[in-house]
């Protein structure tokens, strides 16, 4: 029984009772009951308004909680990516320390507010150190780099929902002629000038999608896109031919925020390759 029906029945009962009595005392009783009924109606309307307001506030709080949960998920992904980047740099610290002029790397990274800025600084120093190492090798052995080629892929899937401009790191290196590719930060540094071919393959599944860029010195030179349907895999490959100079930086990064994970396993590998044509 709803509230309106309940009030109607009370009013009907009051009038019915009053119709069967005529003495003054009964009339006073009827007047009193009608006044109390009117007061109850006003109170009921007041509490119904309060209830509606509480329902609206509850809905707003639900939306706020969902938004906070989404932001917490995004922050968790950022923290996970940052931890992976730091771990990669720490794991390769020994290799970095044997190169000249690497004493300031820890200072650069610890003072950075953004790990991508730290990656750029690390790569910049690496380019300088690489050039010094090449001069040393030339003096000692009289050899120079003739063949340049590399191929690397991800050993596992990435975290979910990678963000725009996140640099992909291909940690398993199959070929690295010329030692230009660095698996700690996913950057290839040209050891020789010339015309190069660069290729990247991206794999996703189960409704995930990823749009990535082939970047040279911060400029977009190519792109790859893959979008799997809810039950199948999808794989995209992009290939570019460019002319580059010694010390140019080439890497793969997210063009926009991804959905799901970027996959890499025995069925489909997400990879990065390049070689010098001439």
C-alpha positions in Angstrom: 0.0 0.0 0.0 1.5 3.4 -1.0 1.4 6.5 1.1 -1.4 8.3 -0.8 -3.7 5.3 -0.4 -2.9 5.1 3.3 -3.8 8.8 3.8 -7.0 8.4 1.8 -8.1 5.5 4.0 -7.4 7.5 7.2 -9.4 10.4 5.9 -12.3 8.2 4.8 -12.4 6.5 8.3 -12.5 9.9 10.0 -15.4 11.2 7.9 -17.3 7.9 8.2 -17.0 7.9 12.0 -18.1 11.5 12.2 -21.2 10.9 10.0 -22.6 8.5 12.7 -22.3 10.8 15.6 -23.9 14.3 16.0 -23.1 15.4 19.5 -20.7 18.4 19.9 -18.0 16.2 21.5 -17.8 14.0 18.4 -17.6 17.1 16.2 -14.7 18.4 18.2 -13.0 14.9 17.9 -13.5 15.1 14.1 -11.9 18.6 14.0 -8.9 17.4 16.1 -8.4 14.3 13.9 -8.5 16.3 10.7 -5.9 18.7 12.0 -3.7 15.9 13.1 -4.1 14.3 9.6 -3.2 17.5 7.9 -0.1 17.8 10.1 0.9 14.2 9.2 0.5 15.0 5.5 2.8 18.0 5.8 5.4 16.0 7.7 5.2 13.1 5.3 5.8 15.5 2.3 8.7 17.0 4.1 10.3 13.6 4.8 9.7 12.5 1.2 11.7 15.6 0.0 14.5 14.7 2.4 14.5 11.1 1.1 14.7 12.3 -2.6 17.6 14.6 -1.7 19.4 11.7 0.0 18.9 9.5 -3.0 20.4 12.2 -5.3 23.4 12.6 -2.9 23.9 8.8 -2.9 24.0 8.7 -6.7 26.5 11.5 -6.8 28.7 9.7 -4.2 28.6 6.5 -6.3 29.8 8.5 -9.4 32.6 10.0 -7.3 33.7 6.6 -6.0 33.8 5.2 -9.5 35.8 8.2 -10.7 38.3 7.8 -7.8 38.6 4.1 -8.5 39.4 4.8 -12.1 42.1 7.4 -11.1 43.6 5.0 -8.6 43.9 2.4 -11.4 45.6 4.9 -13.7 48.0 5.9 -10.9 48.8 2.2 -10.2 49.7 1.7 -13.9 52.0 4.8 -13.8 53.7 3.5 -10.7 54.1 0.0 -12.2 55.6 1.5 -15.4 58.0 3.7 -13.4 59.1 0.8 -11.3 59.8 -1.3 -14.4 61.9 1.6 -15.9 63.9 2.0 -12.7 64.4 -1.7 -12.4 65.7 -1.9 -16.0 68.2 0.9 -15.4 69.4 -0.6 -12.2 69.8 -4.1 -13.8 72.0 -2.5 -16.4 73.9 -0.2 -14.1 77.1 -2.3 -14.4 77.1 -1.9 -18.2 76.5 1.9 -17.8 79.3 2.3 -15.3 82.0 0.9 -17.5 81.4 3.6 -20.1 83.2 7.0 -19.8 81.4 9.9 -18.1 78.6 8.0 -16.5 79.1 9.2 -12.9 76.2 11.7 -13.2 73.6 9.2 -14.3 72.3 8.6 -10.7 72.1 12.3 -10.1 70.1 12.9 -13.3 67.6 10.2 -12.5 67.2 10.9 -8.8 66.5 14.6 -9.5 64.1 14.0 -12.3 60.4 14.6 -11.9 59.6 12.5 -14.9 61.1 9.2 -15.8 60.8 9.9 -19.5 63.0 13.0 -19.0 65.5 10.8 -17.2 65.5 8.4 -20.1 66.3 11.2 -22.5 69.1 12.4 -20.4 70.5 8.9 -20.0 70.3 8.4 -23.8 72.0 11.7 -24.4 74.9 10.8 -22.2 75.0 7.4 -23.8 75.4 8.9 -27.2 78.4 10.9 -26.1 79.9 7.9 -24.4 79.3 5.7 -27.4 81.2 8.2 -29.6 84.2 8.1 -27.3 84.1 4.3 -27.2 84.1 4.2 -31.0 87.1 6.5 -31.2 88.9 4.3 -28.6 88.0 1.1 -30.6 89.3 2.6 -33.8 92.6 3.6 -32.3 93.1 0.2 -30.6 92.0 -2.2 -33.2 91.8 -0.2 -36.4 88.3 -1.6 -37.0 85.1 0.3 -37.8 81.5 -0.8 -37.9 80.4 -2.0 -41.3 77.2 -4.0 -40.5 74.4 -2.6 -38.4 71.3 -4.6 -37.7 69.2 -5.4 -34.6 66.0 -7.3 -33.6 64.4 -7.4 -30.2 61.1 -8.4 -28.7 59.1 -8.3 -25.5 59.5 -11.4 -23.4 56.1 -10.8 -21.6 52.9 -8.8 -21.9 52.9 -5.2 -20.8 50.8 -3.7 -18.0 47.2 -2.9 -18.9 46.2 0.5 -20.3 49.6 2.0 -21.2 49.5 5.8 -21.5 50.2 8.1 -24.3 54.0 8.5 -25.1 54.9 5.5 -22.9 58.2 4.1 -24.4 58.0 0.4 -25.1 61.0 -1.7 -24.0 62.0 -4.8 -25.9 64.0 -6.7 -23.4 65.0 -9.8 -25.4 67.6 -9.1 -28.0 68.2 -11.6 -30.8 70.6 -9.6 -33.0 72.5 -6.4 -32.2 75.2 -5.9 -34.8 76.9 -2.6 -34.1 75.6 -2.5 -30.5 73.2 0.3 -31.3 70.2 -1.1 -29.5 69.9 -0.7 -25.7 67.4 -3.0 -24.0 67.4 -1.0 -20.7 65.4 1.9 -22.3 64.3 0.5 -25.7 66.3 3.1 -27.7 68.4 2.4 -30.8 71.2 4.9 -31.3 72.6 5.0 -34.8 76.3 3.9 -34.8 76.8 5.0 -38.4 75.1 7.4 -40.7 73.2 6.1 -43.7 69.9 4.9 -45.0 68.0 2.6 -42.5 64.9 0.4 -42.4 63.0 0.3 -39.1 60.0 -2.0 -38.4 57.7 -2.6 -35.5 55.1 -5.3 -34.9 52.4 -4.9 -32.2 50.1 -7.7 -31.0 46.8 -7.5 -29.0 43.9 -9.8 -28.2 40.5 -10.0 -26.6 39.3 -6.6 -27.5 42.5 -4.7 -26.7 44.0 -2.1 -29.0 47.3 -0.3 -29.3 48.4 2.6 -31.5 52.2 3.1 -31.4 54.7 5.5 -33.1 58.2 4.9 -34.6 60.0 8.0 -33.3 63.3 9.5 -34.4 64.8 12.2 -32.2 61.4 13.0 -30.8 59.7 13.3 -34.3 57.1 10.8 -35.5 58.3 8.9 -38.5 55.8 6.0 -38.7 52.9 4.3 -36.9 51.4 0.9 -36.2 47.8 0.1 -35.1 46.3 -3.2 -33.9 42.8 -3.9 -32.5 41.6 -7.4 -31.6 38.0 -8.3 -31.4 36.6 -9.9 -28.2 37.6 -13.4 -29.1 40.6 -13.1 -31.5 44.1 -11.7 -31.9 45.2 -8.8 -34.1 48.7 -7.9 -35.2 49.9 -4.8 -36.9 53.3 -4.1 -38.5 54.7 -0.8 -39.7 57.9 -0.2 -41.7 59.8 2.9 -42.7 62.9 3.8 -44.6 64.8 6.9 -43.4 68.2 8.6 -43.7 69.9 9.1 -40.4 73.1 10.4 -38.8 75.3 9.0 -36.1 73.8 9.5 -32.6 70.1 9.7 -33.8 67.7 8.1 -31.4 65.0 5.7 -32.6 62.4 4.1 -30.4 58.7 3.0 -30.2 56.2 4.7 -28.0 52.4 4.7 -27.5 50.6 7.2 -29.8 47.6 7.3 -27.5 46.3 5.6 -24.4 45.9 1.9 -25.0 43.2 -0.5 -24.0 44.1 -3.8 -22.3 47.6 -5.1 -22.5 50.1 -5.2 -25.4 50.7 -8.9 -25.9 53.9 -10.8 -26.6 54.2 -14.6 -26.3 54.9 -17.6 -28.5 51.8 -17.0 -30.6 52.5 -13.4 -31.5 55.5 -11.3 -30.6 55.6 -7.5 -30.2 59.0 -6.5 -31.6 61.3 -3.8 -32.9 63.9 -4.2 -35.7 66.2 -2.2 -37.8 69.1 -2.4 -40.2 71.3 -0.2 -42.3 70.9 -0.5 -46.1 73.9 1.6 -47.2 
